[in-house]
């Protein structure tokens, strides 16, 4: 009985140790998937910094707003494949940010695009994407 319990405990610990080597704790397993390149058009390039992207509910990234210009009322993105063919225009989900704040933006992608092009609209104050 002791030998059976020891063997079960050994295999349980060994399996957990080998699995933890494949994936960092708290991070989704994205080995083999390359995160898309981002292009921020016009004023967006002056106000936003996008980094630390993960495949969560599409692509979820940290977005930093520096406050140099007003926050856009709405932001959209278009997916481009390797050949530059565009996908549909999709609304970006991101929080209302104050100058200097960082939040999370969610890109609800439909494929694994090579490039994601962001476009902003300044038609009044920030509008909740929900």
N, C-alpha and C positions, 0 to 999 in steps of 0.2 A: 504494500500500500504506500509506504514512504517513497519507494522508487517511482511509482506511478505519479504521485503528487509532485516529486522533484522533476520528473521528465516533463510533465505538463507545465510547471512553472518555468522551466528552462526554455521550452519552445514558445511560451507566451512572451517572455522577456526578449528572447532572440528575435521574434517576429516584430515586436514593437521597436526594437533598436534598429532593425534594417529598414522599417518603414519610415522612421524619423529621419534617416539619412537621405531619403528621396525628396522630402518636402519640409520646408521651414515651418515651424509652428505658427499658425495664424495666417499663413499665406496660401492662396489657392495653387494647385499644381498646374503650372503652365509650361512645363518643359516641352520644347518642340514647337511652341506657338510664339510667334514674334509679334510684339505689340506694334500697332500701326504708327506711322509717322503723322504728326499733326501739323497742319498749316493754319495759322490764324490770319485771316484777311483783314486789311484795313486797320481800323482803330483797335481791334481786338489784340493785335500783336503788341500794342503799346500798353495794354492794361492787364492782360492775363499771362500767367505762367502755368503750364500744365506739366505735371510730373507724377512719378510713383503710380503708374497705371497697373491695374490687375484685371483679370477676367472675372468680374463679379457682376451679374445682371447685365451682361454686355461687356463694356469696358468701363471701369470706374477709376477715376483719377483724382489726385489732389489738384485743386485749381486755386491759384493765389491772385487776388485782385489788389493792385498797387494804388489805385485811386487817382492816377494821373488824369484820367478822363471820367465822365459819369459812367455808371454801370449801364449796359444796354438794356432796353426793355425786354428783348428776346434774343436768344442765340440759337442758330440752326447749324446743322452739319450735314455734309454730303460725303458718302463713302466712295472712294475711287479704288477700282481694282488695279492689278499690276499693269494693265494696258491703258489706264486712265479713264475707263468707262465709269460714268457716275451712277450712283444708286439714288434712291428717293431722298428728298429733303426731310430731315427729322429734327424735331425740337430737342435741344439739349436740356437735360434736367440738372439744375444747379441751384444752390441756395442764394438768397439775397445776401450779398457780402458788403461789409463796410470796408473802407480803405485800410489796407494792411492785413485783412483777414484771409484765411485759407479755409476752403470747404471741399466737399466731394462733388464731382460732376459725373453723371452717368450717361454714357453714350449707348443707346439701345441699337446696337448694330444688327445687321441682317446677314452679314457674311464675315469674312476675315479680311477686311480691306487693307490695301497697302498704304493708303493715305486717307486721312480724315481731314476735310477742309471745313473750317468754322467760319460762319458769317454772322455778323451782329446787326440788329435793328435798333435804332434810337428813335422810338416813337412814343415818348413819354417816359414815365418811371418804370422800374423793373416790374415785370409781370410774372406771377407765380406760374411755373410750368405745369402745375397739376390742375 
